[in-house]
Amino acid sequence: MDEATQMVKNAWEAGINFIDTADLYTQGVSEIMVGKALKDLTIPRHAIILATKANGRMDANEINAAIPTLLNGGTVYMAGQKKCLIPTH
């Protein structure tokens, strides 16, 4: 088991069900690692909360345009795991 999968496993077993990442962390590698870990551990999708963030500063129009990609197109990073929280500020 790789280190990222072991970390997700340890967190899950400790009762943690919220994972926050973003495609801007290591150019998407962090989301790939989290997605692979969730898939390998067969954690039920309904039991975990995934969060991501949009890259950089965006105006309201750019945020609105990015949301479908973050929710759908960006799921390639998360190994098909749908994200359910996208904070903006």
C-alpha positions in Angstrom: 0.0 0.0 0.0 1.4 3.4 -1.0 1.9 6.2 1.6 -1.1 8.3 0.4 -3.4 5.3 0.5 -2.2 4.4 4.0 -2.8 8.0 5.2 -6.4 7.9 3.8 -6.9 4.5 5.4 -5.7 5.7 8.8 -7.9 8.8 8.6 -10.9 6.8 7.6 -10.4 4.3 10.4 -10.1 7.2 12.8 -13.5 8.5 11.8 -12.4 11.2 9.4 -14.7 11.5 6.4 -13.7 14.9 5.0 -10.9 15.3 2.5 -10.0 18.7 1.1 -7.7 19.0 -1.9 -7.3 21.1 -5.0 -6.0 20.7 -8.5 -3.5 23.5 -7.9 -1.7 21.4 -5.2 1.1 19.8 -7.2 -0.7 20.4 -10.5 -3.4 17.8 -9.7 -1.2 15.0 -8.3 -2.8 15.4 -4.9 -6.3 14.8 -6.3 -5.0 11.8 -8.3 -3.5 10.3 -5.2 -6.7 10.8 -3.1 -8.9 9.4 -5.9 -6.7 6.3 -6.2 -6.7 5.8 -2.4 -10.5 6.1 -2.2 -10.9 3.6 -5.1 -8.3 1.2 -3.7 -9.8 1.2 -0.3 -13.4 0.9 -1.7 -14.7 3.6 0.7 -18.4 4.1 -0.1 -18.8 7.4 -2.0 -21.8 8.4 0.0 -19.7 8.1 3.2 -17.0 10.7 2.3 -17.1 14.4 1.7 -14.7 15.7 -0.9 -13.7 19.3 -1.4 -11.7 21.1 -4.0 -10.9 24.7 -4.9 -10.6 26.7 -8.1 -7.2 27.7 -9.2 -6.1 31.3 -8.5 -8.1 34.5 -8.4 -11.3 34.5 -10.4 -14.1 36.9 -10.9 -17.8 35.8 -10.6 -18.1 34.9 -14.3 -14.9 32.8 -14.2 -16.1 31.0 -11.0 -19.5 30.2 -12.6 -17.7 28.9 -15.7 -15.3 26.7 -13.6 -17.9 25.0 -11.5 -19.1 22.4 -14.1 -15.5 21.5 -14.8 -14.7 21.2 -11.1 -17.8 19.0 -10.5 -17.6 16.9 -13.6 -14.6 17.2 -15.9 -12.2 17.5 -13.0 -13.3 14.2 -11.6 -10.7 12.5 -13.7 -8.2 13.5 -11.0 -10.4 12.0 -8.3 -10.7 8.6 -10.1 -14.3 9.2 -10.8 -15.2 10.5 -7.3 -17.7 13.3 -7.5 -16.8 16.4 -5.4 -19.5 17.8 -3.2 -17.9 21.0 -1.7 -16.3 23.8 -3.7 -15.6 26.8 -1.4 -15.1 30.2 -2.9 -13.8 33.4 -1.3 
